[in-house]
Amino acid sequence: MNNRFQVLKYVLIDILAAIASWVGLFYYRKTKIEETDFVVDDNLKIAILVIPLFWVILFAAAGAYKNVRRRYRIKEFGQTFLVSLIGSLVLFFFLILDDEVNNNYKNYYQLFLVLFGLHLILTLIPRLVLTSITVRKIHARKIGFPTLIIGGNKNALEIFNELENQVEGQGFIFKGFVSINGVDRTLKDQLEYLGKVEDSKDILDEYGIEEVIIAIESSEHDRLQNIINELDNGSVKIKVIPDMYDILSGSVKITSILGAPLIEINPEIMPQWQKTTKRAMDIGLSFLALTVLLPVYIFIAIGVKLSSKGPVFFTQERIGLKGKPFKIIKFRSMRADAEKNGPQLSSTHDNRITRFGKFLRKTRLDELPQFINVLKGDMSLVGPRPERQFFIDQIIVKAPHYKHLHKIKPGITSWGQVKFGYAENVDEMIQRLKYDLLYLETMSIAVDFKIMIYTIRTVLKGSGK
C-alpha cells in the first residue's frame, strides 16, 4: 500500500466534506432561516477556498494523517467526532455568531447543529469506509508491517505459531528472527533465520522492520534491558510477551491481539495534537526571538569579536533525533583554538573560556543562535541537550539507556540543563541524564512551559552553571 496515496485519499475526503457541509449550511440558512433564494455569492466562493484548508490543518494537528495504515474504526469515530466538534465551534464563533440571523438566538443553535451534523456525517462515513478497507486488507494479510522476532527458542516458536494461526491477521508480516543463545529447528524451518541479536540494528534497516516482538526465554531475561536500549529509538514498535511484565521498567501499554496479548514498550510519548502544538510553538517563538532580540544579537556579536580573535559563531556537529547528526550554532564563548588537542568538555575555571564567554555561559546567551536550529527542524525549544558522538560513546558504556533520548528532538534548554547545568565530565553527563529521562517520561506542553519559565529566570539572574 502506497502510504502517501492513502494519506491523499483522507485529505481529499476532508476537503470534499468541508465544501459540501459549508454549502449545505449556506443553503439551509438562505432557504430555511432567511427564506430567500439560494445564490452562490462571493462570500460563499471565498469560503469554499478557505474553509477546507482550515479543516485539513485541524485534522493534521490531531494526527489524522499519521500512520494511516494503523488506523482502526473506533479511533476513527472518536477522532472525527472530536475534530468536527472543535472545528464547528471555531467556525461558529468566528464566522457565524457575529452575523445577524433574524435576531433569533434559536437560529444560531440550528446553524451550529446543521454545520456540526453535516460535517460529521459527510466526513465520518467515507473515512470509516476507507479505514474499513485497510483493516480488511490487514486481516486478509494483504498488507501489514514488516516484523522481526527476537528469540530463537520455545517462546519465539509459540508466539509465531499463535499469531500466524489466527483466522484474521493482525498486521504482522514476519521477515525472520534473530537468536540470542540458540535456534529452535522447528522455528528455523518455518521462519528465516537472519542472524544473532547483535545484528538487529542492521537487520532493521535492511528489511525495513516496523515491528519487533521480543520472545526470549526466562534464562535470557538479564539481556532484555540491553536489547530494548539497542532497539528503542522511536522508529519501531517494540512488543514483548506478557510473562516478562514484572521485569520491565518504564512505560508499557498492554495490547490484546485476540488470543495473543502483547505488551507494547514506550508507546507514543505525546498525543499528536501536543506534538503539533509543540512544533508550532517552536516556530512561532523562535521567529519572534530572532526578530525581537536582534539588538541583543548585535551586542553579543560585537562582544564576542572584541573579546578574542576568531569568528562570532561557533558550529559543531551534534547528534539529534534518531541519532542523526546536525550542526549546532552558538555564540563563541571560548578561544578559537579551544579544541586543538581534541574534544574536551569545559569546566568552571576553564582558561579556554573568554571573559565575555563566562558572562554568556552564566546567562545562557551563548545558546541564542540555536533558534535557527529550531526553525530548521534540527532542535526544539525544550528537549535533552544534544551531545557529540565522541562523548555519547563514553556515556553509553556506563548508561546504555542514554539512547532513549534520541527518540525526541534535542532542545535549546532542558530539565537537565535547568536542574544541573553544564556537565564538566562524562560522570556529570550521566547525572544530568536522569533529569532528561524524567522529562522524556512526563513531557507535555505544560512541562515545556515550566522549563522555559525556569530557563528565563536563570537568564535574568545569571545563575547558570
C-alpha positions as CSV (number, residue, x, y, z in Angstrom):
1,M,0.0,0.0,0.0
2,N,1.4,3.4,-1.0
3,N,1.3,5.4,2.2
4,R,1.3,8.8,0.6
5,F,-1.5,7.9,-1.8
6,Q,-3.5,6.7,1.2
7,V,-3.0,10.0,3.0
8,L,-4.1,11.8,-0.1
9,K,-7.4,9.9,0.0
10,Y,-8.1,11.0,3.5
11,V,-7.2,14.6,2.6
12,L,-9.4,14.6,-0.4
13,I,-12.3,13.2,1.7
14,D,-11.8,16.0,4.2
15,I,-11.7,18.7,1.5
16,L,-14.9,17.5,-0.2
17,A,-16.7,17.1,3.1
18,A,-15.7,20.6,4.2
19,I,-17.0,22.1,0.9
20,A,-20.3,20.1,1.0
21,S,-21.0,20.8,4.6
22,W,-20.4,24.5,4.2
23,V,-22.5,24.7,1.1
24,G,-25.2,22.7,2.9
25,L,-25.1,25.2,5.8
26,F,-25.3,28.1,3.4
27,Y,-28.3,26.6,1.6
28,Y,-30.1,25.8,4.9
29,R,-29.6,29.4,6.1
30,K,-30.8,31.0,2.9
31,T,-33.8,28.8,2.3
32,K,-35.0,27.9,5.8
33,I,-34.0,30.8,8.1
34,E,-33.7,33.8,5.8
35,E,-36.3,32.4,3.4
36,T,-34.6,33.7,0.3
37,D,-33.3,32.2,-2.8
38,F,-30.1,30.2,-2.7
39,V,-27.5,32.2,-4.7
40,V,-23.7,31.5,-4.9
41,D,-22.3,34.8,-3.9
42,D,-18.7,36.0,-3.4
43,N,-18.7,35.1,0.3
44,L,-19.5,31.5,-0.5
45,K,-16.9,31.3,-3.1
46,I,-14.2,32.6,-0.7
47,A,-15.4,30.2,2.0
48,I,-15.2,27.2,-0.4
49,L,-11.5,28.0,-0.9
50,V,-10.6,28.8,2.7
51,I,-12.8,26.5,4.9
52,P,-11.3,23.2,3.5
53,L,-7.8,24.4,4.3
54,F,-8.9,25.1,7.9
55,W,-10.3,21.6,8.3
56,V,-7.2,19.9,6.7
57,I,-4.9,21.8,9.1
58,L,-7.1,20.8,12.1
59,F,-7.2,17.1,11.1
60,A,-3.4,17.2,10.6
61,A,-2.9,18.8,14.0
62,A,-5.0,15.9,15.5
63,G,-2.8,13.3,13.8
64,A,-5.5,12.1,11.4
65,Y,-3.0,11.7,8.6
66,K,-0.3,10.0,10.6
67,N,0.2,6.2,10.4
68,V,-2.9,5.8,8.2
69,R,-2.3,2.0,7.9
70,R,-2.6,1.7,11.6
71,R,-6.0,3.4,11.9
72,Y,-8.9,1.5,13.3
73,R,-12.7,2.2,13.3
74,I,-13.2,3.1,17.0
75,K,-10.3,5.6,16.9
76,E,-11.6,6.9,13.5
77,F,-15.1,7.6,15.0
78,G,-13.8,9.2,18.2
79,Q,-11.2,11.4,16.5
80,T,-13.5,12.5,13.7
81,F,-16.3,13.4,16.2
82,L,-13.9,15.4,18.3
83,V,-12.3,17.3,15.4
84,S,-15.7,18.0,13.9
85,L,-17.0,19.4,17.2
86,I,-14.0,21.6,17.8
87,G,-13.8,22.8,14.2
88,S,-17.5,23.6,14.1
89,L,-17.3,25.5,17.4
90,V,-14.4,27.6,16.0
91,L,-16.2,28.4,12.7
92,F,-19.4,29.1,14.6
93,F,-17.8,31.7,16.9
94,F,-15.6,33.3,14.3
95,L,-17.8,33.3,11.2
96,I,-21.5,32.8,12.2
97,L,-22.0,34.3,15.7
98,D,-21.4,37.9,14.6
99,D,-23.9,37.6,11.7
100,E,-27.4,38.9,12.0
101,V,-29.8,35.9,11.7
102,N,-33.3,37.3,12.1
103,N,-32.3,38.4,15.7
104,N,-33.4,35.0,17.0
105,Y,-30.9,33.1,19.1
106,K,-32.5,29.8,18.3
107,N,-31.4,30.2,14.7
108,Y,-27.8,30.3,15.9
109,Y,-28.3,26.9,17.6
110,Q,-29.8,25.5,14.4
111,L,-26.9,26.7,12.3
112,F,-24.4,25.2,14.6
113,L,-26.1,21.8,14.7
114,V,-26.5,21.8,11.0
115,L,-22.9,22.6,10.4
116,F,-21.7,20.0,13.0
117,G,-24.1,17.3,11.8
118,L,-23.4,17.8,8.2
119,H,-19.6,17.9,8.6
120,L,-19.6,14.9,11.0
121,I,-21.7,12.7,8.7
122,L,-20.0,13.7,5.4
123,T,-16.5,13.2,6.9
124,L,-17.1,10.2,9.1
125,I,-18.8,7.9,6.7
126,P,-16.2,7.9,3.9
127,R,-13.4,7.9,6.5
128,L,-14.9,4.8,8.1
129,V,-15.2,3.2,4.7
130,L,-11.6,3.9,3.8
131,T,-10.4,2.7,7.2
132,S,-12.5,-0.5,7.0
133,I,-11.0,-1.3,3.6
134,T,-7.5,-1.0,5.2
135,V,-8.5,-3.1,8.2
136,R,-9.9,-5.9,6.0
137,K,-6.7,-5.9,3.9
138,I,-4.7,-6.3,7.1
139,H,-7.0,-9.1,8.4
140,A,-6.6,-10.8,5.0
141,R,-2.8,-10.4,5.3
142,K,-2.6,-8.5,2.0
143,I,-0.9,-5.6,3.8
144,G,0.9,-5.3,7.1
145,F,4.1,-4.3,8.9
146,P,7.5,-6.0,8.4
147,T,8.1,-7.8,11.7
148,L,11.2,-9.3,13.4
149,I,11.1,-11.8,16.2
150,I,14.0,-11.6,18.7
151,G,14.5,-15.0,20.3
152,G,15.0,-18.4,18.7
153,N,13.7,-21.0,21.2
154,K,10.3,-22.2,22.6
155,N,8.7,-18.8,23.4
156,A,9.6,-17.4,19.9
157,L,8.1,-20.5,18.2
158,E,4.9,-20.3,20.3
159,I,4.2,-16.7,19.7
160,F,5.0,-17.1,15.9
161,N,2.5,-20.0,15.6
162,E,-0.1,-18.3,17.7
163,L,0.0,-15.1,15.5
164,E,0.2,-17.0,12.2
165,N,-2.6,-19.4,13.0
166,Q,-5.1,-16.7,13.9
167,V,-8.0,-16.6,11.4
168,E,-7.6,-12.8,10.9
169,G,-4.2,-11.4,10.5
170,Q,-3.1,-8.6,12.9
171,G,-0.7,-6.9,10.6
172,F,2.5,-8.8,11.3
173,I,4.5,-9.7,8.2
174,F,7.3,-11.8,9.6
175,K,10.6,-11.3,7.8
176,G,12.5,-13.6,10.1
177,F,14.0,-14.0,13.6
178,V,17.3,-13.4,15.4
179,S,18.6,-15.6,18.1
180,I,20.2,-15.0,21.5
181,N,21.5,-18.3,22.8
182,G,20.2,-20.9,20.4
183,V,17.9,-21.7,17.5
184,D,14.9,-24.0,17.5
185,R,15.0,-26.2,14.4
186,T,11.2,-26.1,14.1
187,L,11.2,-22.3,14.1
188,K,14.0,-22.3,11.6
189,D,12.0,-24.5,9.2
190,Q,9.1,-22.0,9.3
191,L,10.8,-18.6,9.6
192,E,14.0,-17.3,8.1
193,Y,17.0,-17.1,10.4
194,L,18.5,-13.6,10.0
195,G,21.4,-13.8,12.5
196,K,22.2,-13.0,16.1
197,V,20.7,-10.3,18.3
198,E,23.9,-8.3,17.9
199,D,23.0,-7.8,14.2
200,S,19.5,-6.5,15.0
201,K,20.1,-2.8,14.1
202,D,21.5,-3.7,10.6
203,I,18.6,-6.1,10.1
204,L,16.0,-3.4,11.0
205,D,17.5,-1.2,8.2
206,E,17.9,-3.9,5.6
207,Y,14.4,-5.3,5.9
208,G,12.6,-2.1,6.8
209,I,11.3,-3.5,10.1
210,E,8.4,-1.6,11.7
211,E,7.5,-4.1,14.5
212,V,9.7,-6.1,16.8
213,I,8.4,-8.9,19.1
214,I,10.8,-9.9,21.9
215,A,10.1,-13.5,22.8
216,I,13.1,-14.6,24.9
217,E,13.4,-17.4,27.5
218,S,13.4,-16.9,31.2
219,S,17.1,-17.6,31.3
220,E,17.7,-14.7,28.9
221,H,15.8,-12.0,30.9
222,D,19.1,-10.3,32.0
223,R,19.6,-9.2,28.4
224,L,16.2,-7.7,28.0
225,Q,17.1,-4.2,29.0
226,N,20.1,-4.1,26.7
227,I,18.0,-5.3,23.8
228,I,15.4,-2.6,24.4
229,N,18.1,0.1,24.8
230,E,19.6,-1.0,21.5
231,L,16.3,-1.0,19.5
232,D,14.2,1.7,21.1
233,N,14.9,4.7,19.0
234,G,11.3,5.6,18.2
235,S,11.3,4.2,14.7
236,V,10.0,0.7,15.5
237,K,7.2,-0.6,17.8
238,I,8.6,-3.0,20.4
239,K,6.3,-5.6,22.0
240,V,7.1,-8.4,24.4
241,I,5.2,-11.4,25.6
242,P,3.3,-10.9,28.9
243,D,5.3,-13.1,31.2
244,M,8.1,-10.5,31.1
245,Y,6.0,-7.7,32.5
246,D,7.4,-7.9,36.0
247,I,11.0,-7.3,34.8
248,L,10.3,-4.3,32.6
249,S,10.9,-0.7,33.7
250,G,9.4,2.3,32.1
251,S,6.1,3.0,30.3
252,V,4.2,0.0,28.9
253,K,0.9,-0.5,27.2
254,I,-1.0,-3.8,27.1
255,T,-2.3,-4.6,23.6
256,S,-4.6,-7.6,23.3
257,I,-4.1,-9.1,19.9
258,L,-7.1,-11.6,20.0
259,G,-5.5,-14.7,21.6
260,A,-2.0,-13.3,21.7
261,P,-1.8,-10.4,24.2
262,L,1.4,-8.4,24.0
263,I,3.0,-5.6,25.9
264,E,4.0,-2.5,23.9
265,I,7.0,-0.7,25.3
266,N,7.1,3.1,25.3
267,P,4.1,3.9,23.2
268,E,3.5,7.5,21.9
269,I,5.2,9.9,24.2
270,M,2.9,12.8,23.4
271,P,-0.5,13.0,21.8
272,Q,-0.3,14.2,18.2
273,W,-2.1,17.4,18.9
274,Q,0.5,18.3,21.6
275,K,3.3,17.4,19.1
276,T,1.8,19.7,16.6
277,T,1.3,22.4,19.2
278,K,4.9,22.0,20.4
279,R,6.2,22.4,16.8
280,A,4.0,25.5,16.2
281,M,5.4,27.0,19.5
282,D,8.9,26.2,18.3
283,I,8.4,28.0,15.0
284,G,6.4,30.9,16.4
285,L,8.6,31.7,19.5
286,S,11.9,31.2,17.6
287,F,10.8,33.6,14.8
288,L,9.7,36.0,17.5
289,A,13.0,35.7,19.4
290,L,15.1,36.2,16.3
291,T,13.2,39.3,15.4
292,V,12.8,41.0,18.9
293,L,16.2,40.1,20.2
294,L,18.1,41.4,17.1
295,P,19.7,44.2,19.1
296,V,20.9,41.6,21.7
297,Y,22.4,39.5,18.9
298,I,24.3,42.6,17.6
299,F,25.5,43.4,21.1
300,I,26.7,39.9,21.7
301,A,28.3,39.6,18.3
302,I,30.3,42.8,19.0
303,G,31.2,41.5,22.5
304,V,32.5,38.2,21.1
305,K,34.5,39.9,18.4
306,L,36.2,42.3,20.8
307,S,36.8,39.6,23.5
308,S,39.2,37.4,21.3
309,K,40.2,36.6,17.8
310,G,38.1,34.3,15.8
311,P,34.5,34.0,14.3
312,V,31.4,35.3,16.1
313,F,29.6,32.0,15.8
314,F,30.7,28.5,16.7
315,T,29.4,25.5,14.9
316,Q,29.8,21.9,15.9
317,E,28.4,18.5,15.0
318,R,25.9,17.1,17.5
319,I,23.6,14.1,17.5
320,G,19.9,14.7,17.2
321,L,16.6,12.9,16.6
322,K,17.0,9.2,15.8
323,G,20.8,9.5,16.1
324,K,21.1,11.8,13.0
325,P,23.9,14.4,13.2
326,F,23.4,18.1,12.6
327,K,25.4,21.3,13.1
328,I,24.6,23.3,16.2
329,I,25.1,27.1,16.2
330,K,26.2,29.0,19.2
331,F,27.9,32.3,20.0
332,R,31.6,31.5,20.5
333,S,32.5,31.6,24.2
334,M,36.0,30.1,24.0
335,R,39.2,30.8,22.2
336,A,39.1,29.8,18.6
337,D,41.7,27.1,19.1
338,A,39.9,25.7,22.2
339,E,39.9,22.1,20.9
340,K,43.2,21.9,19.1
341,N,44.1,18.9,21.2
342,G,40.8,17.1,20.5
343,P,37.2,17.1,22.1
344,Q,37.1,18.5,25.6
345,L,34.3,19.4,28.0
346,S,34.5,22.8,29.7
347,S,34.9,23.3,33.4
348,T,34.1,26.1,35.9
349,H,37.6,27.5,35.8
350,D,38.4,26.6,32.2
351,N,41.0,29.1,30.9
352,R,39.8,28.5,27.4
353,I,36.7,30.4,28.1
354,T,37.0,34.2,27.4
355,R,35.9,36.8,29.9
356,F,32.9,37.7,27.8
357,G,32.3,34.0,27.3
358,K,31.9,33.5,31.0
359,F,29.1,36.1,31.0
360,L,27.4,34.4,28.0
361,R,27.5,31.0,29.7
362,K,26.2,32.3,33.1
363,T,23.2,33.8,31.3
364,R,22.9,31.1,28.7
365,L,23.0,33.8,26.0
366,D,25.6,31.8,24.0
367,E,22.7,29.5,23.1
368,L,20.6,32.2,21.4
369,P,21.6,31.3,17.8
370,Q,20.1,27.9,18.2
371,F,16.7,29.4,17.4
372,I,18.0,29.0,13.9
373,N,18.4,25.2,14.5
374,V,14.8,25.2,15.8
375,L,13.4,26.8,12.7
376,K,15.4,24.3,10.6
377,G,13.8,21.5,12.5
378,D,17.0,20.1,14.0
379,M,16.1,21.1,17.5
380,S,13.1,22.1,19.7
381,L,12.9,24.8,22.3
382,V,12.8,22.2,25.0
383,G,14.4,18.8,24.9
384,P,17.6,17.0,26.1
385,R,20.7,18.8,25.3
386,P,22.5,17.3,22.2
387,E,25.9,15.8,22.7
388,R,28.8,14.9,20.4
389,Q,29.2,11.3,19.3
390,F,32.7,11.3,21.0
391,F,31.1,11.7,24.4
392,I,27.9,9.7,23.6
393,D,30.1,6.6,23.0
394,Q,31.6,7.1,26.5
395,I,28.2,7.7,28.1
396,I,26.6,4.5,26.6
397,V,29.3,2.3,28.1
398,K,28.1,3.3,31.6
399,A,24.5,4.2,30.8
400,P,23.1,2.4,27.7
401,H,19.7,3.9,28.3
402,Y,21.1,7.2,27.1
403,K,19.9,6.1,23.6
404,H,16.3,6.6,24.6
405,L,16.9,10.4,24.4
406,H,17.3,10.1,20.6
407,K,13.5,9.4,20.4
408,I,12.9,13.2,20.6
409,K,14.5,16.3,19.3
410,P,17.2,17.9,21.4
411,G,16.4,21.3,22.8
412,I,17.9,24.7,23.5
413,T,17.0,24.2,27.1
414,S,16.1,21.1,29.1
415,W,15.1,19.9,32.5
416,G,18.7,18.6,33.0
417,Q,20.1,21.9,32.0
418,V,17.9,23.8,34.4
419,K,18.5,21.4,37.3
420,F,22.1,20.5,36.7
421,G,23.7,23.0,34.2
422,Y,26.7,22.3,32.0
423,A,28.4,19.0,32.6
424,E,32.2,19.0,33.1
425,N,32.8,15.3,32.6
426,V,31.1,12.1,31.5
427,D,30.0,11.2,35.0
428,E,28.2,14.6,35.4
429,M,26.6,13.9,32.0
430,I,25.2,10.7,33.4
431,Q,24.0,12.5,36.5
432,R,22.2,15.0,34.3
433,L,20.8,12.2,32.2
434,K,18.3,11.2,35.0
435,Y,16.6,14.6,34.6
436,D,16.3,14.3,30.8
437,L,14.9,10.8,31.2
438,L,12.3,12.2,33.6
439,Y,11.4,14.8,31.0
440,L,11.1,12.0,28.4
441,E,8.6,10.1,30.5
442,T,6.5,13.2,31.5
443,M,6.9,15.5,28.6
444,S,3.9,17.7,27.7
445,I,3.2,21.3,26.7
446,A,2.7,22.2,30.4
447,V,6.1,20.8,31.3
448,D,7.7,22.7,28.4
449,F,6.3,25.9,29.7
450,K,7.6,25.2,33.2
451,I,11.1,24.5,31.9
452,M,11.1,27.7,29.7
453,I,10.0,29.8,32.7
454,Y,12.8,28.4,34.8
455,T,15.3,29.0,32.0
456,I,14.2,32.6,31.6
457,R,14.7,33.0,35.4
458,T,18.2,31.6,35.1
459,V,19.0,34.0,32.2
460,L,17.7,37.0,34.2
461,K,19.5,36.0,37.4
462,G,22.7,34.9,35.6
463,S,22.8,31.8,37.8
464,G,23.7,29.2,35.2
465,K,26.3,26.7,36.0
